[in-house]
Amino acid sequence: MLYQAISIVGAVVILSAYAAQQMKKLHAESVAYQLMNCIGGTCLCIAAVAAEQYGFILLEGTWAVLSAWGLRRVLTHRQ
């Protein structure tokens, strides 16, 4: 049950970021967008690990790592 809640939170966070970006409310190069994707991907990766879903571990793990890289890039360009 806990992992289901974590996966729902992760999906809602990623979908919220995507919807906000599509509606031009959030820029893809913003800290908020990258952070939301990183948090959402991490939550979904945790749930995938618990369920031993290797394809989803690959997908969401990659999503989280690339979002963390994007967040780092955005933060270093801000300074």
PyMOL CGO cylinders between C-alpha atoms (Angstrom):
from pymol import cmd
from pymol.cgo import CYLINDER

trace = [
    CYLINDER, 0.00, 0.00, 0.00, 2.82, 2.41, 0.82, 0.3, 1, 1, 1, 1, 1, 1,
    CYLINDER, 2.82, 2.41, 0.82, 4.48, 1.87, -2.57, 0.3, 1, 1, 1, 1, 1, 1,
    CYLINDER, 4.48, 1.87, -2.57, 1.16, 2.44, -4.33, 0.3, 1, 1, 1, 1, 1, 1,
    CYLINDER, 1.16, 2.44, -4.33, 0.88, 5.81, -2.58, 0.3, 1, 1, 1, 1, 1, 1,
    CYLINDER, 0.88, 5.81, -2.58, 4.48, 6.67, -3.50, 0.3, 1, 1, 1, 1, 1, 1,
    CYLINDER, 4.48, 6.67, -3.50, 3.85, 5.76, -7.14, 0.3, 1, 1, 1, 1, 1, 1,
    CYLINDER, 3.85, 5.76, -7.14, 0.67, 7.86, -7.27, 0.3, 1, 1, 1, 1, 1, 1,
    CYLINDER, 0.67, 7.86, -7.27, 2.49, 10.86, -5.79, 0.3, 1, 1, 1, 1, 1, 1,
    CYLINDER, 2.49, 10.86, -5.79, 5.30, 10.41, -8.30, 0.3, 1, 1, 1, 1, 1, 1,
    CYLINDER, 5.30, 10.41, -8.30, 2.92, 10.18, -11.25, 0.3, 1, 1, 1, 1, 1, 1,
    CYLINDER, 2.92, 10.18, -11.25, 0.92, 13.23, -10.11, 0.3, 1, 1, 1, 1, 1, 1,
    CYLINDER, 0.92, 13.23, -10.11, 4.11, 15.29, -9.69, 0.3, 1, 1, 1, 1, 1, 1,
    CYLINDER, 4.11, 15.29, -9.69, 5.45, 14.37, -13.15, 0.3, 1, 1, 1, 1, 1, 1,
    CYLINDER, 5.45, 14.37, -13.15, 2.09, 14.89, -14.84, 0.3, 1, 1, 1, 1, 1, 1,
    CYLINDER, 2.09, 14.89, -14.84, 1.63, 18.23, -13.07, 0.3, 1, 1, 1, 1, 1, 1,
    CYLINDER, 1.63, 18.23, -13.07, 5.01, 19.42, -14.32, 0.3, 1, 1, 1, 1, 1, 1,
    CYLINDER, 5.01, 19.42, -14.32, 4.21, 18.27, -17.84, 0.3, 1, 1, 1, 1, 1, 1,
    CYLINDER, 4.21, 18.27, -17.84, 0.76, 19.88, -17.83, 0.3, 1, 1, 1, 1, 1, 1,
    CYLINDER, 0.76, 19.88, -17.83, 2.15, 23.16, -16.48, 0.3, 1, 1, 1, 1, 1, 1,
    CYLINDER, 2.15, 23.16, -16.48, 4.85, 23.17, -19.14, 0.3, 1, 1, 1, 1, 1, 1,
    CYLINDER, 4.85, 23.17, -19.14, 2.32, 22.46, -21.91, 0.3, 1, 1, 1, 1, 1, 1,
    CYLINDER, 2.32, 22.46, -21.91, 0.07, 25.28, -20.66, 0.3, 1, 1, 1, 1, 1, 1,
    CYLINDER, 0.07, 25.28, -20.66, 3.06, 27.63, -20.65, 0.3, 1, 1, 1, 1, 1, 1,
    CYLINDER, 3.06, 27.63, -20.65, 2.84, 28.06, -16.87, 0.3, 1, 1, 1, 1, 1, 1,
    CYLINDER, 2.84, 28.06, -16.87, 6.23, 26.47, -16.24, 0.3, 1, 1, 1, 1, 1, 1,
    CYLINDER, 6.23, 26.47, -16.24, 9.36, 26.64, -18.38, 0.3, 1, 1, 1, 1, 1, 1,
    CYLINDER, 9.36, 26.64, -18.38, 11.26, 23.41, -19.03, 0.3, 1, 1, 1, 1, 1, 1,
    CYLINDER, 11.26, 23.41, -19.03, 14.50, 25.14, -18.03, 0.3, 1, 1, 1, 1, 1, 1,
    CYLINDER, 14.50, 25.14, -18.03, 13.15, 26.18, -14.62, 0.3, 1, 1, 1, 1, 1, 1,
    CYLINDER, 13.15, 26.18, -14.62, 14.21, 24.79, -11.27, 0.3, 1, 1, 1, 1, 1, 1,
    CYLINDER, 14.21, 24.79, -11.27, 10.61, 23.89, -10.42, 0.3, 1, 1, 1, 1, 1, 1,
    CYLINDER, 10.61, 23.89, -10.42, 10.11, 21.82, -13.59, 0.3, 1, 1, 1, 1, 1, 1,
    CYLINDER, 10.11, 21.82, -13.59, 13.38, 19.93, -13.22, 0.3, 1, 1, 1, 1, 1, 1,
    CYLINDER, 13.38, 19.93, -13.22, 12.83, 19.37, -9.49, 0.3, 1, 1, 1, 1, 1, 1,
    CYLINDER, 12.83, 19.37, -9.49, 9.30, 18.07, -10.02, 0.3, 1, 1, 1, 1, 1, 1,
    CYLINDER, 9.30, 18.07, -10.02, 10.54, 15.62, -12.65, 0.3, 1, 1, 1, 1, 1, 1,
    CYLINDER, 10.54, 15.62, -12.65, 13.38, 14.48, -10.41, 0.3, 1, 1, 1, 1, 1, 1,
    CYLINDER, 13.38, 14.48, -10.41, 11.09, 13.92, -7.41, 0.3, 1, 1, 1, 1, 1, 1,
    CYLINDER, 11.09, 13.92, -7.41, 8.44, 12.19, -9.50, 0.3, 1, 1, 1, 1, 1, 1,
    CYLINDER, 8.44, 12.19, -9.50, 10.93, 9.94, -11.25, 0.3, 1, 1, 1, 1, 1, 1,
    CYLINDER, 10.93, 9.94, -11.25, 12.54, 9.01, -7.96, 0.3, 1, 1, 1, 1, 1, 1,
    CYLINDER, 12.54, 9.01, -7.96, 9.18, 8.13, -6.40, 0.3, 1, 1, 1, 1, 1, 1,
    CYLINDER, 9.18, 8.13, -6.40, 8.23, 5.98, -9.37, 0.3, 1, 1, 1, 1, 1, 1,
    CYLINDER, 8.23, 5.98, -9.37, 11.63, 4.30, -9.39, 0.3, 1, 1, 1, 1, 1, 1,
    CYLINDER, 11.63, 4.30, -9.39, 11.25, 3.42, -5.70, 0.3, 1, 1, 1, 1, 1, 1,
    CYLINDER, 11.25, 3.42, -5.70, 7.86, 1.85, -6.40, 0.3, 1, 1, 1, 1, 1, 1,
    CYLINDER, 7.86, 1.85, -6.40, 9.29, -0.05, -9.39, 0.3, 1, 1, 1, 1, 1, 1,
    CYLINDER, 9.29, -0.05, -9.39, 12.13, -1.42, -7.27, 0.3, 1, 1, 1, 1, 1, 1,
    CYLINDER, 12.13, -1.42, -7.27, 9.65, -2.63, -4.65, 0.3, 1, 1, 1, 1, 1, 1,
    CYLINDER, 9.65, -2.63, -4.65, 7.63, -4.39, -7.35, 0.3, 1, 1, 1, 1, 1, 1,
    CYLINDER, 7.63, -4.39, -7.35, 10.75, -5.74, -9.11, 0.3, 1, 1, 1, 1, 1, 1,
    CYLINDER, 10.75, -5.74, -9.11, 9.64, -4.18, -12.40, 0.3, 1, 1, 1, 1, 1, 1,
    CYLINDER, 9.64, -4.18, -12.40, 12.97, -3.96, -14.19, 0.3, 1, 1, 1, 1, 1, 1,
    CYLINDER, 12.97, -3.96, -14.19, 11.75, -2.10, -17.26, 0.3, 1, 1, 1, 1, 1, 1,
    CYLINDER, 11.75, -2.10, -17.26, 10.18, 0.57, -15.12, 0.3, 1, 1, 1, 1, 1, 1,
    CYLINDER, 10.18, 0.57, -15.12, 13.27, 0.72, -12.92, 0.3, 1, 1, 1, 1, 1, 1,
    CYLINDER, 13.27, 0.72, -12.92, 15.27, 1.49, -16.06, 0.3, 1, 1, 1, 1, 1, 1,
    CYLINDER, 15.27, 1.49, -16.06, 12.74, 4.04, -17.30, 0.3, 1, 1, 1, 1, 1, 1,
    CYLINDER, 12.74, 4.04, -17.30, 12.13, 5.88, -14.05, 0.3, 1, 1, 1, 1, 1, 1,
    CYLINDER, 12.13, 5.88, -14.05, 15.71, 5.59, -12.82, 0.3, 1, 1, 1, 1, 1, 1,
    CYLINDER, 15.71, 5.59, -12.82, 16.90, 7.18, -16.06, 0.3, 1, 1, 1, 1, 1, 1,
    CYLINDER, 16.90, 7.18, -16.06, 14.16, 9.82, -15.78, 0.3, 1, 1, 1, 1, 1, 1,
    CYLINDER, 14.16, 9.82, -15.78, 15.30, 10.71, -12.25, 0.3, 1, 1, 1, 1, 1, 1,
    CYLINDER, 15.30, 10.71, -12.25, 19.01, 10.81, -13.16, 0.3, 1, 1, 1, 1, 1, 1,
    CYLINDER, 19.01, 10.81, -13.16, 18.46, 12.95, -16.25, 0.3, 1, 1, 1, 1, 1, 1,
    CYLINDER, 18.46, 12.95, -16.25, 16.19, 15.29, -14.31, 0.3, 1, 1, 1, 1, 1, 1,
    CYLINDER, 16.19, 15.29, -14.31, 18.81, 15.61, -11.57, 0.3, 1, 1, 1, 1, 1, 1,
    CYLINDER, 18.81, 15.61, -11.57, 21.39, 16.42, -14.25, 0.3, 1, 1, 1, 1, 1, 1,
    CYLINDER, 21.39, 16.42, -14.25, 18.99, 19.00, -15.73, 0.3, 1, 1, 1, 1, 1, 1,
    CYLINDER, 18.99, 19.00, -15.73, 18.37, 20.49, -12.28, 0.3, 1, 1, 1, 1, 1, 1,
    CYLINDER, 18.37, 20.49, -12.28, 22.11, 20.79, -11.68, 0.3, 1, 1, 1, 1, 1, 1,
    CYLINDER, 22.11, 20.79, -11.68, 22.55, 22.45, -15.10, 0.3, 1, 1, 1, 1, 1, 1,
    CYLINDER, 22.55, 22.45, -15.10, 19.75, 24.95, -14.41, 0.3, 1, 1, 1, 1, 1, 1,
    CYLINDER, 19.75, 24.95, -14.41, 21.12, 25.76, -10.96, 0.3, 1, 1, 1, 1, 1, 1,
    CYLINDER, 21.12, 25.76, -10.96, 24.69, 26.28, -12.18, 0.3, 1, 1, 1, 1, 1, 1,
    CYLINDER, 24.69, 26.28, -12.18, 23.55, 28.54, -15.02, 0.3, 1, 1, 1, 1, 1, 1,
    CYLINDER, 23.55, 28.54, -15.02, 21.51, 30.61, -12.57, 0.3, 1, 1, 1, 1, 1, 1,
    CYLINDER, 21.51, 30.61, -12.57, 24.54, 31.57, -10.52, 0.3, 1, 1, 1, 1, 1, 1,
]
cmd.load_cgo(trace, "trace")
